Amino acid sequence: MVIWGVWNGQRSGLFRPALAGALLLGLAVPVQADIYRWVDDNGTVHYSSTPQPETSQRERRIYDSEGRMREILPAPMSAEERAQAAAEREQAERNLEATQRARQDRVAREHQLRRAYTSLEEIEELRERRERSIGGNVLRSEAQERTLLRERERIRRQLDGANENSSLADRYRAELDELDARIARERQYRRGQRERLSAIHERLDLDRRDFKQLVLNGRVND
């Protein structure tokens, strides 16, 4: 028996009389049986009590015995769509982990700042102490280099007045080499001190910025 009824609201009235006729003829029709509707790849609409064939890539609509749509099952994803969905899930998980790590780092950073400082003024006081200490080291090194340069000049004059091939001239040359090495060490020391001071400024600038954002919640203006 061909039933020309569909469940789209246009000819749904034909389904119930046909179903009643089938019951009168003794056909066993489950009262609560699901009816599946799908459109195949050629555009043909199908109704069946069994699910849509797995080869179809269309969505499925499940109806009850009264012709009411119960559920829409989306079309299965293609291999490319499944791969893309998996990649998106992995990226979402990585983003979540990164967010959690950032939150933990933020809390740890706030605790570190609270232990180290009580105010922005304390950060600036520490900066000034470091500047005075390192600045003093640089000044002492410069004074030491001036002393070494004067000694070097004195020995150079003595070498100029000595016999070039004498043991005394050899001693003067050795002393000059030692003085040159000491002068080079003083200059290297000052470069290291200036680099250290630059690193301290950078760290304290970062501490000041984070203290304002994390501890003071940005309430203080420069």
Secondary structure, DSSP 4 states (H G I P E B T S, - for coil): ------SSSSSGGGHHHHHHHHHHTT----TT--EEEEE-TTS-EEEESSPPPTT--S-EEEE-TTS-EEEEEPPPPPHHHHHHHHHHHHHHHHHHHHHHHHHHHHHHHHHHHHHH-SSHHHHHHHHHHHHHHHHHHHHHHHHHHHHHHHHHHHHHHHHHHS-TTSHHHHHHHHHHHHHHHHHHHHHHHHHHHHHHHHHHHHHHHHHHHHIIIIISTT----
